Amino acid sequence: MISVPETLPDDPILLKQLLLSLHEQMSSKDKEITAKDGQIEHLREQNALLIQRLFGRKSEQSSDPDSPQLEIFNEAESLAEAAPEALAAEVEEEVVAPTKRRGKRQPLPAELPRVEVIHELPEHELICECGYRKQAIGEETSEQLEIIPMQVQVIRHIRKTYACKACESAPFSADKPAQLFEKSLASPSVLAMLLTSKYADGIPLYRFEKMLSRHGIDIPRQTLGRWVIQCGELLQPLLNLMRDRLLDSPVIHCDETRVQVLKEPGRDPSSHSWMWVQTGGPPGKPVILFDYTTSRAQEVPLRLLDGYRGYLMTDDYAGYNAVAAQQGVERLACWAQARRKFVEAQKVQPKGKTGRADIALGMINKLYGIERE
């Protein structure tokens, strides 16, 4: 509060000093009010952002390119060189409801085998009212997809044994076919289906166990898990080759995702682990590798990308700093992470207003459009 004396002095010098003192007090109060206004605005934006995160739309995807809502970005670009006051001007838009595009059913793949089923008219309908027999002049064709359920059979390997009764030499048996796992019930087709179901279709082992039980086959999930581990050991040379191709890539994308393993020896079920995903490979032959670790430390990407030279696309996690600091490695930033900040800034703008966040999003959308082309 500004203090003013009840009686003013008659001396001009004292009056000047009083005016200067009052001016300094007012300037100090103005600065304090400006700072508090900024703090209030900051808290308002934080509150609006928290409300949006709790109750608003979670998607960050922009509207359809044909939607009039994107006009806001075009207008923001046209105002890029305008004064900051002009950026806060309200924009009146004529909103037109977007028309939905009807999807077209895709034909069934031509490489699938076709089974023709001929549908003929009954014999009594082939005789015309005039007494003559009707002749075929054309046909109508339609296709329907059919799936043959899984067929299960047992392959019995019978090895004939021979011996010479004349000289009574040692008997000879036919060679046994090579097996992936010795003394195992699993054929290559069973193992291929097991791995495809688990890793491509996301079917847990206990569900695969139930699938087999419907056919009267009792194979515990512990056995299925052992087969998966053994297959991984056999596929290690292929994994090594894929990693070599990955490290030869000019660009590698890398990201880590937190996972929780409920039953892991020596670890608490609530502890967090990490799945590191690396993508790259030559054009048309993508390589995608997954590595499970219990740590998120920078030593993990150093080990996974040991010897790599090229561009590394990551998020802003500091664990990649050590890799990016190596000679020959150029770190690229993720546009999705940068764009998210502008989306958050746009969500806390006053309704009907445009700002610098709209300008940035419009530019980023243009980059996305070039990438799609």
Secondary structure as UniProt FT lines:
FT   HELIX           12..55
FT   TURN            65..66
FT   HELIX           68..70
FT   HELIX           71..78
FT   TURN            79..81
FT   HELIX           84..87
FT   TURN            110..111
FT   HELIX           123..125
FT   TURN            129..130
FT   STRAND          161..162
FT   TURN            165..168
FT   STRAND          172..173
FT   TURN            182..183
FT   HELIX           188..195
FT   HELIX           196..200
FT   HELIX           205..213
FT   TURN            214..216
FT   HELIX           221..234
FT   HELIX           236..247
FT   STRAND          251..259
FT   TURN            265..266
FT   TURN            269..270
FT   STRAND          273..280
FT   TURN            283..284
FT   STRAND          287..293
FT   HELIX           299..304
FT   TURN            305..307
FT   STRAND          310..313
FT   HELIX           318..320
FT   HELIX           321..324
FT   TURN            327..328
FT   STRAND          329..332
FT   HELIX           335..347
FT   TURN            351..352
FT   HELIX           356..372
//
